[in-house]
Amino acid sequence: MAHDAVLLISFGGPGGMDEIRPFLANVLRGRPVPPERIEAVVHHYELIGGRSPLTALTLQQAEALRVALAAAGRPLPVYVGMRNWHPYLAETLTAMRDAGVQRAVGVILAAQQNDASWERYQRDVAEARAAVGDDAPVVDFAPNWHAHPLFIEAVAERVRAALATVPAARRDDILLIFTAHSIPLSLAAASPYEAQLQVGAALIAEQVGVRDYRLAYQSRSGSPREPWLEPDIGAVVRQEAGRGRRELLVVPLGFVCDHVEVLYDLDIEAKQIADEVGIGFTRVAAVNDHPSFISMLAAVVVATARA
């Protein structure tokens, strides 16, 4: 059966202040989290405008992908389904079914693989299909794309654009810090997550001609008693300042959209640490709807789709 649609699969995010707490309740799924921690995250959203731009950015990616596929001679409708907020996966699969879609290419909008991303998304799609019923569209997942040349090119171009904003006199002493969401060591040990991040960081650094780079992690949550991937971005900022480093260029390699974990955890929290210790801090934009990233999405869809 030929594929007749594309489904972009992402995390979801609140569209306004009244949606933040219900959204966080969805994310936590009843896990015991201290109320003060939840309110702290609510405040993070307040500081970035009271909403997440993730859904709007993902819809922009979907529209750009639709246009790219049509230009490539494979016109397909592109839908967006979210794990934790509207449009929920089940809502989107229902709309797809009602539109006559029978088989879709599913693209998980996470470059690196671990159980909290790829495997969880695949389970969520399976659960959503079961909720929709026997006539739910079949979803065939596109393969991983963490080292796809067009993804590497998109990130590298974002790095070059950010590097051009750094005063020329400070570029010689610059350090690239690639960041990604920290996960428990137990999950990391059972997945290719770290290795894929290391490969991506090396390819991007090589493409932009920067030899000095590090990988750091951010946005840790969960019990402080459980070991998670390190070093934390805040610790790296302090360490590099202590070594006399003057300039940092931070690349959110683990994120394809500028959302709360970029706009707060990096732009506010990590930047505040950098200001305190007196080190330059420039954050590179996520790929968002960069033309090379959209071309990559189109390429993996076409490669996965049956004629």
N, C-alpha and C positions, 0 to 999 in steps of 0.2 A: 504494500500500500504506500503510495506516494505521500510525502509530508506536505501538509497544506497550511502550516502556520509555524510561528516561532513563539516560544514562551521564555521571556527573561525572568529569572528567579532571583529575588533579593530579600533582604532582611526586613525592610519596612521601617517606617518612622512616623512620629506624630506630626500632624499638620497644623496644630495649634495648641495653645496652653491647655485647653480643656481635654485634649487627647493624651497628654503626656503620662498621667498616672495610669489610665487604662492600658496604654501601650506598654508601660513598664510592668504592669501586672501580667500581661501576655508574655513578655520576655522572661519573667521570673517563673511563671507557671507554678505558683504556690511554694517556691523555695523560700526557706526562712531567711529573710534579709532584714536587718535592723531598719526601722522606719526612718531613722536619721540618715541612713545611707541612701534610701530612696529619695528623700527630700533633697539631699545633696545633688543627686543626678537631675532632679527637677530644676534645681537652680542652674545647673550647667546649661540646660535647654533655655532657661530664661536669658542667660548671658549671650546666647547666640541668636536671640530673636524670638524665642518662644515656640520654635518649630524646628523640624528637621528638613533640610533640603533634599534628602535622599530620594523621596518618591518623585519629586519634580525632576531631579537629575536623571533618574532611571527612565522616566517617561520621555525625556529628551533623547536619551540613548536609544530607546525603542523607536522613536520617530526617525532618527538619523539612520538607524539600521534598516528600517523599512525602505527609505529612499535609496540606500546603498544597494540593497538586494534588488530593487526594481531596476536600478542602473546596470546591475550585473546580469540582468536577464532572468532573475529568479524572483519575481514578485511574490511576496508572501506577507500576510498580515502578521504584525508583531504585537504580542500581548505581554503584559507585566503582571506577575503574581508575587505577593509578599508573604513572608512567613508570619510576621507579627502584627501587621496592620493592613488596612484597606489599601489597595485591592488584595484581599486575602487570596491565597492560591485556589481555594475552593470556589470563591466568587468568580475568579478569572476562568477557571476550568468550566464552570457552569455557562458563562458567557460564550466561551469558545464552542462548547457543545451546541448551544442554542444557535450559533452562527453556522453550524454544520461542519466544524472542524473535527476531523477524525484522528489525525496523527500529527504531532508537533515535534519540532526540534527544541529541546530544553537546554538553555544556556545558563549555567550557574555563574552569577556575577561575583565570583571570588577566585582570584588568580591561583592561590595556593590551597592545597588540600589537607584537611584534617577532619576528624569526626564532627567537630562543631560547625563545620561549613559544608563541605560536599556531601558527606554521608547523611548529615542531618537534613539537608535540603532534599536529598533523594527520598528519605523516609517521609518527609512532609508532603512531597508531591504524591507519593503512594497513598498516604492517608487522605489527602484531599480528593484524589481520584475515587477512592472507596466511598467517601462521603457523597460525591456527585452521583455515583452509581455506575452500572455496567456500561452505560453509553458515554462515559467520560472519555475525552480524547486520550489516546496513547501518547506518552511522552518518552522520546528517545533522547538521552543526554549527550550533548557534544563533549568531546574529550577535553582534558585539562589543557590550559593554554598559558601556563606560567612563564614559559620560555619562548612563546611564539615571537618570531622576529618583529611583527607589527606591534605587539604589546611592548616589547623592549624599546622599539623605536618611539612609541608614544610617550613612555616615561622619560626616555632620554631627551626628547624634545622639550618636555616640561622642565627637566633639570637645566637644560641650556638656557631656557627663557628666564628661569629664576636666577641662574648664575650671572646672567647679564645685568641683573639689578644690583648685584653686589659691587661696591666700589673696587675698581681695578687694583688698587693698592693692597686690598685685603684678600684677593682671590688666591694668591700664592700660598696662603696659610689655611686654606679652607678644607674642611673635612665633610665628606658626605656621610650622613647617617640615614640609613634605610630603616624604616620602622614598620612594624606589623603588630597585630593584636597578640598579646601574650596569651598562652594557653597552658593548662597544667602539664607538667613534665610527663605524666602518665599518658596523656593524649599525644604529646609530641613524639614520644618514643614509639608509638604505634602508627605513625603517619609519616609521609614524606615532607611535612610542612617546613621544617627547618632547612632541609636540603634544597627544596624548591626556592625558598627565600634567598639562600646563599647563591644559588645559580643565577637568579634574576639580578641580584645586586652586582655580582661580578660582571655579567653581560652589560648592564647599564653603565657601570663605572668605566668599563673598557670603551664603550661606544662614545662616551662624553670625554674620554681622555683624562680621567681623574684616577690616580692610583690610591689615594688616601681615602678609605671609606671603612665604615663599621656597620654592623647590624645591631639594632636595639629593638626593644619591645615596649609596648605601651598598653594602657587601658586595662590593666589587670583588675580582676574582680574575684569574688569567691573568698574562701577561708584563708586567712593569713598563715594558717598552719600547713597548708598544702603548697608544695614547691611548684612554681610556675617558671616559664622561660624567662631568662634574664640575659643581659643587663637591661634594666629599666631606662627609658629615655632620660628621665630626670637625673639618674645617677651618672649616665654618660655625659650629660651636659656639665655637671659639676666636676667630673673627672677631667674632662678636656680643658675646662677653664683652669683647673689646678695645675695642668701641665703647661699652661701658658698659651694654649691655643686661642686665636683671636676670632675665628669665624666658623660657623656651622651652617650647612645646607641640609635641611631635613626632608627626606623623601618618603612619603607615606605609601610605600610599595605594597603593603597589604590591603589597601583600600582603593576602590575604583571610583568612589564619589567623595566629594568634600561634605562630610556630615559631622555629627557631634563628636565623634572620636578624633576627627581631624580639627574641626573648628574650635572645640574646647580643649581637648587633651593636649593638642600640640600648640595651637595658636594662642591659647590663654595660659594653660598650666605650665607647659614646658617653656614657653616664651618668658613667663614670669621668672622661672628659675634662671634662665639665661641672663635676664636683666639684672637679677640679684648678684650673680657671680661675674658680671661684666664681660660677657662673650656675645659676639654677633650671632643672630639667629634668623635665618631665612627659611620659610617653609615652601616647599615645592607644591604646586597644585596637583591634585589627583588627576587621573586621566580624564574623568568626566566624559564629555562627548568629543574628545580629541579625534580628528579625522582618521589618524592611523589606528586608534583603538576601535573606531566604528568599522574600518576596513577589516580589522582582525575578526571582529564579531561576524561580519558578513562571510569572511573566508571559512570560519569554523562551521557556520550554519550550512553553507553550500557543500562543504566536505562531508557533513553528516547527513544532509537531506538525500533521500532517495529520489531519483528522477520520476 
